[in-house]
Amino acid sequence: MSFDPNYPSTAHLRDRARQRMPAFAFEYLDGGCFSEVNLARNTAEIREVQLRPYYLRDYGGCSLQTELFGKTYDAPFGIAPVGLQGLMWPGSCEILARTALAHNIPFVLSTVSTASIETVAELTEGGAWFQLYHPAHDELRDKLLDRASAAGIDVLVVLADTPSFSYRPKEIRNGLSIPPRMSMRNLWQMLTHPSWSLGQLSCGMPSFA
């Protein structure tokens, strides 16, 4: 395993992301719904899980390899679906898809991604999973599923956690509402993060692919 010694933990990476991204983009990635109670609860409850060690016995080595749906992965976790990844960093969906393939872990493509089903299927050599938020119209759902099948994606992740639009105060404050609105504060944040802004100019405006 290799990692950048400047960022040896997710906490260090989070701090670096906050520095490199405009605040509205970072808060979109880092925030949650309503008062973010469940966001805090998820973090607290996962930390309550304890492992029971067994020492002073034969040690045959260890492996994180896990078999899921007939395929062996190098770790029991993968890259979760995140909508509008290109807002957080230019081309980030494609970057994450390539990374998942390189490290042999699952990559789950969001319904509201900024990279197309076909592009991600190619980048992951058909190994991506597709997450389906059920659209309002069955015809659109069927088209999405047909595209995923035609691209060679074999694993479908069905989302059943959002029966209606969720209320996200940070996004509303930052103008990431429907329809979106751009304020002088957003423009200032983009001007003070030139790497992000120049990357977006190169990749084009993020949109649902």
C-alpha positions in Angstrom: 0.0 0.0 0.0 1.2 3.5 -0.8 -0.1 6.9 0.2 1.0 10.5 0.3 2.8 11.1 3.6 1.5 14.6 3.7 -2.1 13.2 4.0 -1.8 10.0 6.1 -5.5 10.1 7.2 -8.9 11.0 5.8 -9.0 14.0 8.3 -5.9 15.4 6.6 -7.4 14.8 3.1 -10.6 16.6 4.2 -8.7 19.6 5.4 -6.8 19.7 2.1 -10.0 19.4 0.1 -11.5 22.4 2.1 -8.4 24.5 1.1 -8.5 23.6 -2.6 -12.3 23.7 -3.3 -14.6 26.7 -3.3 -16.7 26.7 -0.1 -20.0 26.0 -2.0 -18.5 22.9 -3.6 -16.9 21.6 -0.4 -20.1 22.1 1.6 -22.0 20.2 -1.1 -19.7 17.2 -0.7 -19.2 17.5 3.1 -22.8 18.4 4.2 -26.0 16.5 4.8 -29.7 17.0 5.0 -31.7 19.1 7.5 -29.7 19.5 10.7 -27.2 16.8 9.7 -28.2 14.6 12.6 -27.9 11.4 10.6 -24.5 12.5 9.3 -23.2 12.8 12.8 -24.9 9.6 13.9 -23.5 7.5 11.0 -20.0 8.7 11.9 -20.5 8.0 15.6 -22.0 4.6 15.2 -19.4 3.2 12.8 -16.8 4.2 15.4 -18.6 2.2 18.1 -17.8 -1.0 16.1 -15.0 -2.9 17.9 -12.8 -5.7 16.7 -11.9 -8.6 18.9 -8.2 -9.5 18.5 -6.8 -13.0 18.9 -3.1 -13.0 19.8 -0.5 -15.7 20.7 -1.5 -18.1 18.0 -0.3 -19.1 14.6 -0.5 -16.2 12.2 -1.0 -17.0 8.6 -1.1 -13.5 7.3 -4.1 -11.3 6.5 -6.0 -10.2 3.5 -8.7 -7.7 2.8 -9.9 -9.5 -0.3 -13.7 -9.9 -0.5 -15.9 -11.7 -3.0 -19.0 -9.8 -4.0 -21.4 -10.9 -6.8 -18.9 -13.5 -8.1 -15.9 -11.1 -8.3 -13.0 -10.9 -5.9 -12.1 -7.4 -4.8 -9.0 -6.3 -3.0 -10.9 -4.6 -0.2 -14.4 -4.9 1.5 -15.3 -1.4 0.5 -15.5 0.7 -2.6 -16.3 4.2 -4.0 -19.8 5.2 -3.2 -22.1 7.0 -5.6 -22.0 10.8 -5.3 -24.1 13.0 -7.5 -22.6 15.9 -9.5 -19.0 14.9 -8.7 -17.6 17.3 -11.3 -18.8 20.2 -9.1 -16.3 19.1 -6.4 -13.4 18.7 -8.8 -13.1 18.8 -12.6 -13.3 15.3 -14.0 -13.5 13.7 -10.6 -15.9 11.0 -11.6 -13.5 9.8 -14.3 -10.6 10.1 -11.9 -12.4 7.9 -9.3 -13.4 5.4 -11.9 -9.8 4.9 -13.0 -8.7 4.7 -9.4 -11.2 2.0 -8.6 -10.0 -0.1 -11.5 -6.4 0.4 -10.6 -7.0 -0.7 -7.0 -9.6 -3.4 -7.8 -12.4 -2.0 -5.7 -16.1 -1.4 -6.6 -17.0 1.9 -8.2 -20.7 2.8 -7.9 -21.9 5.3 -10.6 -24.6 7.8 -9.4 -27.8 8.3 -11.5 -27.0 12.0 -11.4 -23.3 11.7 -12.3 -21.3 14.1 -14.4 -19.8 11.2 -16.4 -21.9 9.0 -18.7 -22.7 5.4 -18.0 -20.8 4.4 -21.2 -17.7 6.4 -20.2 -17.5 4.9 -16.7 -18.2 1.4 -18.0 -15.2 1.8 -20.4 -12.9 3.3 -17.7 -13.7 0.4 -15.3 -13.6 -2.2 -18.0 -17.3 -3.1 -17.3 -16.6 -3.4 -13.6 -18.7 -0.4 -12.4 -22.0 -0.8 -10.5 -24.9 1.5 -11.4 -27.0 3.2 -8.7 -30.6 3.9 -9.7 -32.6 6.7 -8.2 -36.1 5.9 -9.7 -37.0 8.8 -12.0 -40.5 10.2 -12.1 -41.1 8.5 -15.4 -40.8 4.8 -16.0 -39.7 5.4 -19.6 -36.6 7.3 -18.4 -35.9 4.5 -15.8 -36.0 1.9 -18.6 -33.7 3.9 -20.8 -31.1 4.2 -18.0 -31.3 0.5 -17.3 -31.0 -0.4 -21.0 -27.9 1.8 -21.3 -26.3 0.2 -18.2 -27.0 -3.3 -19.5 -25.7 -2.4 -23.0 -22.5 -1.0 -21.4 -21.9 -4.3 -19.7 -22.7 -3.2 -16.1 -23.9 -6.2 -14.2 -24.6 -4.9 -10.7 -27.6 -2.6 -9.9 -27.8 -0.6 -6.7 -31.4 0.5 -6.0 -31.8 3.6 -3.8 -34.9 3.6 -1.5 -33.9 6.4 0.9 -35.4 9.5 -0.6 -39.1 9.4 -1.2 -39.1 13.1 -1.8 -36.6 16.0 -2.3 -34.5 16.5 0.9 -34.0 19.9 2.5 -30.3 20.9 2.5 -29.8 24.3 4.1 -26.2 24.7 3.1 -27.0 24.2 -0.6 -29.8 26.6 -0.5 -27.6 29.2 1.1 -24.9 28.6 -1.5 -27.2 28.9 -4.4 -27.2 25.2 -5.3 -31.0 25.1 -5.4 -33.5 24.4 -8.2 -33.1 26.5 -10.2 -29.5 27.3 -9.2 -28.4 30.9 -8.6 -24.9 32.3 -8.7 -24.0 35.1 -6.2 -21.1 37.4 -5.9 -19.9 35.2 -3.0 -19.8 32.2 -5.3 -17.8 34.1 -7.9 -15.3 35.3 -5.2 -14.8 31.7 -4.0 -14.1 30.6 -7.6 -11.6 33.5 -8.1 -9.8 32.6 -5.0 -9.5 28.9 -6.0 -7.8 29.2 -9.4 -6.8 25.5 -9.8 -10.5 24.5 -9.5 -11.7 27.3 -11.8 -9.1 26.6 -14.5 -9.9 22.9 -14.3 -13.6 23.6 -14.8 -12.8 25.8 -17.8 -10.9 23.0 -19.3 -13.5 20.3 -18.6 -16.6 22.4 -19.2 -19.5 23.2 -17.0 -20.5 20.1 -14.9 -23.8 18.6 -16.1 -25.8 15.4 -15.7 -24.4 12.9 -18.2 
